[in-house]
Amino acid sequence: MNFYLIDPKKLNPIEGHRIERVNWLSEKILSEGYWSKPIAIAKEHNLVMDGHHRLESSLKLGLIRVPCFIFSYKEINIYSLRDGIEVNYEIIIKNFLESKIFPYKTVKHELPNQKFKPIILKQLS
């Protein structure tokens, strides 16, 4: 599958993140000097399916583009990791349109495995 380089400011999170993880990941990216895993997004509204911490790290690092795999919610199975919180495509879109996000680690997307060769960080700046 091809990946696309997209401005991280154009990506829309659907759930929260942990700042400690963002700080750790940002330091890891800087020290290694490369980006090792694309962010998975939905073509519907550029919603982040997987990679909320990578998104926040890219914004913190001031990157102007990040590698992304693009999927459609029509081809991805989703479910909730939290008892009592229902998730489905309609709820995700409704939340996005109302500027609401789910709590950290709520939505699970079953994504196909994708091959990716890491990109040198300066290619993303």
DSSP file with accessible surface (Angstrom, degrees, kcal/mol):
  #  RESIDUE AA STRUCTURE BP1 BP2  ACC     N-H-->O    O-->H-N    N-H-->O    O-->H-N    TCO  KAPPA ALPHA  PHI   PSI    X-CA   Y-CA   Z-CA
    1    1 A M              0   0  110      0, 0.0     2,-0.1     0, 0.0   114,-0.1   0.000 360.0 360.0 360.0 139.6    0.0    0.0    0.0
    2    2 A N        -     0   0  121     68,-0.1    68,-0.4   114,-0.0     2,-0.3  -0.478 360.0-144.4 -77.8 150.8    1.2    3.5   -0.8
    3    3 A F        -     0   0   81     -2,-0.1     2,-0.4    66,-0.1    66,-0.2  -0.769   8.4-143.9-110.7 161.9    1.6    6.1    1.9
    4    4 A Y  E     -A   68   0A 120     64,-2.7    64,-2.3    -2,-0.3     2,-0.6  -0.954  12.7-128.5-125.1 143.8    1.0    9.8    1.5
    5    5 A L  E     +A   67   0A  82     -2,-0.4     2,-0.4    62,-0.2   119,-0.0  -0.847  39.0 176.4 -93.4 118.1    2.8   12.8    3.0
    6    6 A I  E     -A   66   0A  28     60,-2.5    60,-2.3    -2,-0.6     5,-0.1  -0.949  38.8-104.6-128.3 143.3    0.2   15.0    4.6
    7    7 A D    >   -     0   0   54     -2,-0.4     3,-2.2    58,-0.3    58,-0.2  -0.492  29.1-140.9 -62.2 121.2    0.3   18.2    6.7
    8    8 A P  G >  S+     0   0    1      0, 0.0     3,-1.6     0, 0.0    -1,-0.2   0.774  98.6  68.6 -62.2 -21.6   -0.4   17.0   10.3
    9    9 A K  G 3  S+     0   0  166      1,-0.3    -2,-0.1    55,-0.1    55,-0.0   0.677  94.7  57.6 -68.8 -14.6   -2.5   20.2   10.9
   10   10 A K  G <  S+     0   0  132     -3,-2.2     2,-0.3     2,-0.0    -1,-0.3   0.413  88.3  95.1 -94.0  -0.3   -5.0   18.7    8.4
   11   11 A L    <   -     0   0    8     -3,-1.6    36,-0.2    -4,-0.2    35,-0.1  -0.726  63.7-148.3 -94.6 145.4   -5.4   15.5   10.5
   12   12 A N  B     -b   47   0A  50     34,-2.7    36,-2.7    -2,-0.3     2,-0.1  -0.937   7.9-140.8-120.4 115.3   -8.3   15.2   13.0
   13   13 A P        -     0   0   45      0, 0.0     3,-0.1     0, 0.0    36,-0.1  -0.370  10.2-167.8 -70.2 149.6   -8.0   13.1   16.2
   14   14 A I  S    S+     0   0    7     34,-0.4    88,-3.2     1,-0.2     2,-0.3   0.493  72.0  29.0-110.9 -11.4  -10.9   11.1   17.4
   15   15 A E  B    S-e  102   0B  16     86,-0.3    89,-0.2     1,-0.1    -1,-0.2  -0.947  84.6 -96.0-144.5 166.7   -9.6   10.3   20.9
   16   16 A G        -     0   0   14     86,-2.1    89,-0.5    -2,-0.3     2,-0.3   0.011  31.3-149.7 -73.5-177.3   -7.3   11.8   23.5
   17   17 A H        -     0   0   69     87,-0.1     2,-0.5    35,-0.1    87,-0.1  -0.909  19.8-106.9-146.8 169.9   -3.7   11.1   24.2
   18   18 A R     >  -     0   0  118     -2,-0.3     4,-2.0     1,-0.1     3,-0.4  -0.926  18.0-148.6-106.1 124.9   -1.2   11.0   27.1
   19   19 A I  H  > S+     0   0   92     -2,-0.5     4,-2.8     1,-0.2     5,-0.2   0.850  97.9  59.0 -61.9 -33.9    1.2   13.9   27.2
   20   20 A E  H  > S+     0   0  114      1,-0.2     4,-2.3     2,-0.2    -1,-0.2   0.905 107.3  46.6 -61.6 -40.5    3.9   11.7   28.8
   21   21 A R  H  > S+     0   0  109     -3,-0.4     4,-2.8     2,-0.2     5,-0.2   0.887 111.0  52.0 -68.5 -39.5    3.7    9.4   25.8
   22   22 A V  H  X S+     0   0    4     -4,-2.0     4,-2.8     2,-0.2    -2,-0.2   0.936 111.2  47.4 -61.9 -45.3    3.9   12.3   23.3
   23   23 A N  H  X S+     0   0   54     -4,-2.8     4,-2.1     2,-0.2    -2,-0.2   0.930 114.1  46.8 -62.6 -45.0    7.0   13.7   25.1
   24   24 A W  H  X S+     0   0  124     -4,-2.3     4,-2.3    -5,-0.2    -2,-0.2   0.941 114.6  46.6 -61.3 -47.1    8.7   10.3   25.1
   25   25 A L  H  X S+     0   0   20     -4,-2.8     4,-2.8     1,-0.2     5,-0.2   0.906 110.0  53.4 -65.8 -39.3    7.8    9.6   21.4
   26   26 A S  H  X S+     0   0    3     -4,-2.8     4,-2.4    -5,-0.2    -1,-0.2   0.928 110.9  46.7 -60.6 -44.9    9.0   13.1   20.4
   27   27 A E  H  X S+     0   0  134     -4,-2.1     4,-2.8    -5,-0.2     5,-0.2   0.904 112.0  51.3 -63.9 -39.9   12.3   12.5   22.0
   28   28 A K  H  X S+     0   0   62     -4,-2.3     4,-2.5     2,-0.2     5,-0.3   0.932 110.1  48.7 -63.1 -46.3   12.6    9.1   20.4
   29   29 A I  H  X>S+     0   0    9     -4,-2.8     4,-2.2     1,-0.2     5,-0.6   0.935 114.4  46.2 -60.6 -45.4   11.9   10.5   16.9
   30   30 A L  H  <5S+     0   0  105     -4,-2.4    -2,-0.2    -5,-0.2    -1,-0.2   0.924 114.2  46.7 -64.4 -44.0   14.5   13.2   17.4
   31   31 A S  H  <5S+     0   0   99     -4,-2.8    -1,-0.2     1,-0.2    -2,-0.2   0.880 118.0  41.2 -69.8 -36.3   17.1   10.9   18.8
   32   32 A E  H  <5S-     0   0   74     -4,-2.5    -1,-0.2    -5,-0.2    -2,-0.2   0.775  98.0-141.4 -80.3 -28.9   16.7    8.2   16.1
   33   33 A G  T  <5 +     0   0   28     -4,-2.2    88,-2.8    -5,-0.3    89,-0.4   0.644  65.0  81.3  79.0  15.3   16.3   10.8   13.3
   34   34 A Y  E   <S-F  120   0C  88     -5,-0.6     2,-0.5    86,-0.3    86,-0.2  -0.983  73.9-121.4-149.9 161.7   13.6    9.0   11.4
   35   35 A W  E     -F  119   0C   2     84,-3.0    84,-2.1    -2,-0.3    -6,-0.0  -0.912  27.3-178.3-102.3 121.4    9.8    8.3   11.3
   36   36 A S        +     0   0   60     -2,-0.5    -1,-0.1     1,-0.2    80,-0.1   0.633  60.2  34.1-103.6 -12.7    9.2    4.6   11.5
   37   37 A K  S    S-     0   0  111     82,-0.1    -1,-0.2    30,-0.1    80,-0.0  -0.953  73.4-128.5-147.7 124.4    5.4    4.1   11.3
   38   38 A P        -     0   0    6      0, 0.0     2,-0.4     0, 0.0    30,-0.3  -0.229  28.7-109.9 -65.5 157.6    2.8    6.1    9.3
   39   39 A I  E     -c   68   0A   0     28,-2.4    30,-2.2    15,-0.1     2,-0.6  -0.717  29.8-132.1 -82.7 136.1   -0.4    7.5   10.9
   40   40 A A  E     +cD  69  50A   5     10,-2.7     9,-2.9    -2,-0.4    10,-1.7  -0.832  33.5 177.0 -92.8 123.9   -3.5    5.6    9.8
   41   41 A I  E     -cD  70  48A   0     28,-2.9    30,-2.7    -2,-0.6     2,-0.4  -0.896  29.2-121.4-126.6 158.5   -6.2    8.0    8.7
   42   42 A A  E  >> -cD  71  47A   0      5,-2.8     4,-0.7    -2,-0.3     5,-0.7  -0.797  16.8-136.3 -93.7 137.4   -9.7    7.7    7.3
   43   43 A K  T  45S+     0   0  138     28,-3.1     2,-1.0    -2,-0.4     3,-0.2   0.764  89.6  90.9 -64.9 -19.0  -10.4    9.4    4.0
   44   44 A E  T >45S-     0   0   26     27,-0.3     3,-1.1     1,-0.2    -2,-0.2  -0.662 121.9 -29.3 -77.3 101.3  -13.6   10.5    5.6
   45   45 A H  T 345S-     0   0   84     -2,-1.0    -1,-0.2     1,-0.2   -33,-0.2   0.642 100.5 -84.7  68.5  16.5  -12.5   13.9    7.2
   46   46 A N  T 3<5S+     0   0   49     -4,-0.7   -34,-2.7    -3,-0.2     2,-0.3   0.884  70.7 179.3  53.9  39.8   -8.9   12.8    7.7
   47   47 A L  E < < -bD  12  42A   0     -3,-1.1    -5,-2.8    -5,-0.7     2,-0.5  -0.552  30.8-118.0 -75.3 135.9   -9.8   11.2   11.0
   48   48 A V  E     + D   0  41A   0    -36,-2.7   -34,-0.4    -2,-0.3    -7,-0.3  -0.627  34.9 173.1 -78.0 119.7   -6.9    9.6   12.8
   49   49 A M  E    S+     0   0A   6     -9,-2.9     2,-0.3    -2,-0.5    60,-0.2   0.818  74.2   5.2 -90.2 -42.0   -7.6    5.8   13.2
   50   50 A D  E    S+ D   0  40A  52    -10,-1.7   -10,-2.7     1,-0.1    -1,-0.4  -0.968 112.0  52.4-147.1 127.1   -4.2    4.9   14.6
   51   51 A G     >  +     0   0    5     -2,-0.3     4,-2.8   -12,-0.2     5,-0.2   0.659  44.6 148.1 121.9  29.1   -1.4    7.2   15.6
   52   52 A H  H  > S+     0   0   12      1,-0.2     4,-2.4     2,-0.2     5,-0.2   0.898  81.6  47.3 -60.7 -38.9   -2.8    9.9   17.9
   53   53 A H  H  > S+     0   0   19      2,-0.2     4,-2.5     1,-0.2    -1,-0.2   0.892 111.3  51.0 -70.6 -36.8    0.6   10.1   19.8
   54   54 A R  H  > S+     0   0   31      2,-0.2     4,-2.5     1,-0.2    -2,-0.2   0.908 109.9  51.0 -64.4 -39.3    2.5   10.3   16.5
   55   55 A L  H  X S+     0   0    2     -4,-2.8     4,-2.1     2,-0.2    -2,-0.2   0.962 112.0  45.3 -61.1 -50.6    0.2   13.1   15.4
   56   56 A E  H  X S+     0   0   50     -4,-2.4     4,-2.5     1,-0.2    -2,-0.2   0.889 112.6  52.0 -63.0 -37.4    0.7   15.1   18.6
   57   57 A S  H  X S+     0   0    0     -4,-2.5     4,-2.6     2,-0.2    -1,-0.2   0.914 107.5  52.0 -64.9 -41.1    4.5   14.5   18.4
   58   58 A S  H  <>S+     0   0    0     -4,-2.5     5,-2.4     2,-0.2     4,-0.5   0.901 111.5  46.9 -63.4 -38.1    4.6   15.7   14.8
   59   59 A L  H ><5S+     0   0   65     -4,-2.1     3,-0.9     2,-0.2    -2,-0.2   0.925 111.8  50.3 -68.5 -42.1    2.8   18.9   15.8
   60   60 A K  H 3<5S+     0   0  115     -4,-2.5    -2,-0.2     1,-0.2    -1,-0.2   0.884 112.2  47.8 -61.8 -38.3    5.2   19.4   18.8
   61   61 A L  T 3<5S-     0   0   45     -4,-2.6    -1,-0.2    -5,-0.2    -2,-0.2   0.513 111.5-122.2 -82.2  -6.2    8.2   18.9   16.5
   62   62 A G  T < 5 +     0   0   53     -3,-0.9    -3,-0.2    -4,-0.5    -2,-0.1   0.776  46.8 172.2  72.3  28.3    6.8   21.3   14.0
   63   63 A L      < -     0   0    9     -5,-2.4    62,-0.2    -6,-0.2    -1,-0.2  -0.418  28.4-152.6 -70.5 144.9    6.8   18.9   11.1
   64   64 A I  S    S+     0   0   96     60,-1.6     2,-0.3     1,-0.2    61,-0.2   0.567  77.2  14.7 -96.2  -9.7    5.1   20.1    7.9
   65   65 A R        -     0   0   94     59,-1.2   -58,-0.3   -58,-0.2    -1,-0.2  -0.974  60.9-166.4-159.2 152.0    4.2   16.6    6.7
   66   66 A V  E     -A    6   0A   0    -60,-2.3   -60,-2.5    -2,-0.3     2,-0.2  -0.977  33.9-101.4-137.1 149.1    3.9   13.1    8.0
   67   67 A P  E     -A    5   0A   0      0, 0.0   -28,-2.4     0, 0.0     2,-0.4  -0.539  45.2-177.8 -72.1 136.9    3.5    9.7    6.3
   68   68 A C  E     -Ac   4  39A   0    -64,-2.3   -64,-2.7   -30,-0.3     2,-0.4  -0.996  26.3-145.0-137.1 140.7    0.0    8.4    6.4
   69   69 A F  E     - c   0  40A  15    -30,-2.2   -28,-2.9    -2,-0.4     2,-0.5  -0.874  26.5-144.4 -94.5 139.1   -1.9    5.3    5.2
   70   70 A I  E     + c   0  41A  45    -68,-0.4     2,-0.2    -2,-0.4   -28,-0.2  -0.920  25.7 165.0-113.5 129.2   -5.4    6.2    4.1
   71   71 A F  E     - c   0  42A   7    -30,-2.7   -28,-3.1    -2,-0.5     2,-0.4  -0.763  30.6-122.0-126.7 174.4   -8.3    3.8    4.6
   72   72 A S    >   -     0   0    6     -2,-0.2     3,-2.0   -30,-0.2     4,-0.4  -0.951  17.8-130.3-118.7 143.2  -12.1    4.1    4.5
   73   73 A Y  G >  S+     0   0   15     -2,-0.4     3,-0.7     1,-0.3    16,-0.1   0.747 106.7  70.9 -61.9 -18.3  -14.4    3.3    7.4
   74   74 A K  G 3  S+     0   0  191      1,-0.2    -1,-0.3     3,-0.0     3,-0.0   0.726 105.4  37.7 -69.2 -19.5  -16.3    1.2    4.9
   75   75 A E  G <  S+     0   0  125     -3,-2.0     2,-0.4     2,-0.0    -1,-0.2   0.354 104.1  80.3-113.6   5.3  -13.4   -1.4    4.9
   76   76 A I    <   -     0   0   16     -3,-0.7     2,-0.4    -4,-0.4    35,-0.1  -0.949  67.4-138.5-121.1 131.8  -12.3   -1.3    8.6
   77   77 A N  E     -G  110   0D  90     33,-0.6    33,-2.8    -2,-0.4     2,-0.3  -0.687  27.1-172.2 -82.7 135.4  -13.9   -3.1   11.5
   78   78 A I  E     +G  109   0D  26     -2,-0.4     2,-0.3    31,-0.2    31,-0.2  -0.945  10.7 164.3-128.7 151.5  -14.1   -0.9   14.7
   79   79 A Y  E     -G  108   0D  94     29,-1.9    29,-3.0    -2,-0.3     2,-0.3  -0.975  36.6 -96.2-157.3 166.4  -15.0   -1.6   18.3
   80   80 A S  E     -G  107   0D  34     -2,-0.3    27,-0.2    27,-0.2    26,-0.1  -0.677  12.4-162.2 -90.6 140.6  -14.7   -0.1   21.7
   81   81 A L  S    S+     0   0   92     25,-3.3     2,-0.5    -2,-0.3    26,-0.1   0.391  76.5  73.5 -92.4  -2.2  -12.0   -1.0   24.2
   82   82 A R  S >  S-     0   0  101     24,-0.4     3,-1.6     3,-0.3     2,-0.1  -0.961  83.7-122.2-120.5 130.2  -14.1    0.5   27.0
   83   83 A D  T 3  S+     0   0  169     -2,-0.5     3,-0.1     1,-0.2    -2,-0.1  -0.401  98.4  21.5 -62.2 138.1  -17.2   -1.0   28.6
   84   84 A G  T 3  S+     0   0   89      1,-0.1     2,-0.6    -2,-0.1    -1,-0.2   0.431  99.0 101.3  85.5  -3.1  -20.1    1.3   28.4
   85   85 A I    <   -     0   0   53     -3,-1.6    -3,-0.3    21,-0.1     2,-0.3  -0.953  58.8-155.2-117.5 112.9  -18.8    3.4   25.5
   86   86 A E        -     0   0  138     -2,-0.6     2,-0.4    -3,-0.1    -7,-0.1  -0.648  12.4-173.9 -84.7 139.2  -20.3    2.5   22.1
   87   87 A V        +     0   0   15     -2,-0.3     2,-0.3    -9,-0.1    -7,-0.2  -0.997  16.9 139.9-133.7 140.1  -18.4    3.3   19.0
   88   88 A N     >  -     0   0   41     -2,-0.4     4,-2.6    -9,-0.1     5,-0.2  -0.935  63.4 -87.4-160.4 174.2  -19.3    3.0   15.3
   89   89 A Y  H  > S+     0   0   83     -2,-0.3     4,-2.6     1,-0.2     5,-0.2   0.913 124.4  50.9 -56.5 -46.2  -18.8    5.0   12.2
   90   90 A E  H  > S+     0   0  127      1,-0.2     4,-2.5     2,-0.2    -1,-0.2   0.906 111.9  46.7 -62.2 -41.2  -21.9    7.2   12.7
   91   91 A I  H  > S+     0   0   41      2,-0.2     4,-2.9     1,-0.2    -1,-0.2   0.913 111.3  51.9 -67.6 -41.4  -20.9    8.0   16.3
   92   92 A I  H  X S+     0   0    1     -4,-2.6     4,-2.4     2,-0.2    -2,-0.2   0.943 113.3  44.1 -60.9 -46.1  -17.3    8.8   15.3
   93   93 A I  H  X S+     0   0   20     -4,-2.6     4,-2.8    -5,-0.2     5,-0.2   0.928 113.3  51.0 -66.0 -43.4  -18.5   11.2   12.6
   94   94 A K  H  X S+     0   0  107     -4,-2.5     4,-1.6    -5,-0.2    -2,-0.2   0.940 110.9  48.7 -59.3 -46.5  -21.1   12.8   14.9
   95   95 A N  H  <>S+     0   0   25     -4,-2.9     5,-3.3     1,-0.2    -1,-0.2   0.926 111.3  50.4 -59.2 -45.0  -18.4   13.4   17.5
   96   96 A F  H ><5S+     0   0   53     -4,-2.4     3,-1.8     1,-0.2    -2,-0.2   0.942 109.9  49.1 -58.9 -48.0  -16.1   14.9   14.9
   97   97 A L  H 3<5S+     0   0  113     -4,-2.8    -1,-0.2     1,-0.3    -2,-0.2   0.785 114.6  46.0 -65.4 -24.1  -18.7   17.3   13.6
   98   98 A E  T 3<5S-     0   0   88     -4,-1.6    -1,-0.3    -5,-0.2    -2,-0.2   0.249 115.5-116.1 -98.8   9.8  -19.5   18.3   17.2
   99   99 A S  T < 5 +     0   0  114     -3,-1.8     2,-0.4     1,-0.2    -3,-0.2   0.846  69.3 139.3  56.8  39.1  -15.8   18.7   18.1
  100  100 A K      < -     0   0  110     -5,-3.3     2,-0.3    -6,-0.2    -1,-0.2  -0.864  34.1-163.2-108.9 145.6  -15.9   15.9   20.7
  101  101 A I        -     0   0   93     -2,-0.4   -86,-0.3    -3,-0.1   -87,-0.1  -0.944  20.4-115.2-126.2 153.4  -13.3   13.2   21.1
  102  102 A F  B     -e   15   0B  14    -88,-3.2   -86,-2.1    -2,-0.3     3,-0.1  -0.420  44.2 -89.2 -75.8 158.1  -13.3    9.9   22.9
  103  103 A P    >   -     0   0   64      0, 0.0     3,-0.6     0, 0.0     4,-0.3  -0.258  64.4 -69.6 -61.6 157.6  -11.2    9.3   26.0
  104  104 A Y  T 3  S+     0   0   58      1,-0.2   -87,-0.1   -89,-0.2    -3,-0.0  -0.156 118.4   9.0 -48.3 134.4   -7.7    7.9   25.4
  105  105 A K  T 3  S+     0   0  103    -89,-0.5    -1,-0.2    -3,-0.1     3,-0.1   0.915  91.1 121.0  56.2  53.6   -7.6    4.3   24.1
  106  106 A T    <   +     0   0    0     -3,-0.6   -25,-3.3     1,-0.2     2,-0.5   0.793  57.7  57.6-105.1 -47.4  -11.3    3.9   23.5
  107  107 A V  E     -G   80   0D   8     -4,-0.3     2,-0.5   -27,-0.2   -27,-0.2  -0.754  61.8-164.7 -98.3 129.7  -11.6    3.1   19.8
  108  108 A K  E     -G   79   0D  88    -29,-3.0   -29,-1.9    -2,-0.5     2,-0.5  -0.949   2.3-164.9-112.6 127.4   -9.9    0.1   18.2
  109  109 A H  E     -G   78   0D  10     -2,-0.5     2,-1.2   -60,-0.2   -31,-0.2  -0.953  17.4-139.1-110.0 129.2   -9.5   -0.1   14.4
  110  110 A E  E     -G   77   0D 100    -33,-2.8   -33,-0.6    -2,-0.5    -2,-0.0  -0.760  34.0-178.2 -88.5  97.7   -8.6   -3.5   12.8
  111  111 A L        -     0   0   45     -2,-1.2     3,-0.1   -35,-0.1   -35,-0.1  -0.738  28.4-111.4-100.3 145.0   -6.2   -2.3   10.2
  112  112 A P        -     0   0   68      0, 0.0     2,-0.2     0, 0.0    -1,-0.1  -0.394  43.0 -97.2 -68.6 150.2   -4.4   -4.5    7.7
  113  113 A N        -     0   0  167     -2,-0.1     2,-0.4     1,-0.0     0, 0.0  -0.514  45.1-165.0 -67.3 136.1   -0.6   -4.9    8.1
  114  114 A Q        -     0   0   56     -2,-0.2     2,-0.3    -3,-0.1  -112,-0.0  -0.964  16.1-129.1-126.5 143.1    1.3   -2.5    5.9
  115  115 A K        +     0   0  194     -2,-0.4     2,-0.3  -114,-0.1     0, 0.0  -0.696  32.0 172.8 -90.6 141.0    4.9   -2.4    4.9
  116  116 A F        -     0   0   41     -2,-0.3  -114,-0.0   -80,-0.1    -2,-0.0  -0.970  27.3-144.7-152.1 131.0    6.8    0.8    5.4
  117  117 A K        -     0   0  178     -2,-0.3   -80,-0.0     1,-0.1    -2,-0.0  -0.853  41.5-105.1 -94.4 125.4   10.4    1.8    5.0
  118  118 A P        -     0   0   64      0, 0.0     2,-0.4     0, 0.0   -82,-0.2  -0.092  30.9-135.6 -52.4 148.3   11.3    4.5    7.6
  119  119 A I  E     -F   35   0C  16    -84,-2.1   -84,-3.0    -3,-0.0     2,-0.1  -0.894  21.2-109.9-109.0 135.7   11.7    8.1    6.4
  120  120 A I  E >   -F   34   0C  94     -2,-0.4     3,-1.8   -86,-0.2     4,-0.3  -0.432  29.4-126.1 -63.2 133.8   14.6   10.3    7.5
  121  121 A L  G >  S+     0   0   21    -88,-2.8     3,-2.5     1,-0.3     4,-0.5   0.851 104.9  61.5 -55.0 -41.3   13.2   13.0    9.8
  122  122 A K  G >  S+     0   0  170    -89,-0.4     3,-0.6     1,-0.3    -1,-0.3   0.739  93.6  66.1 -65.7 -15.9   14.6   16.0    7.8
  123  123 A Q  G <  S+     0   0  105     -3,-1.8    -1,-0.3     1,-0.2    -2,-0.2   0.654 102.4  48.8 -73.6 -14.5   12.6   14.9    4.8
  124  124 A L  G <         0   0    0     -3,-2.5   -60,-1.6    -4,-0.3   -59,-1.2   0.460 360.0 360.0-101.8  -5.5    9.5   15.7    6.8
  125  125 A S    <         0   0   79     -3,-0.6   -62,-0.1    -4,-0.5   -63,-0.1  -0.572 360.0 360.0 -92.9 360.0   10.5   19.2    8.0
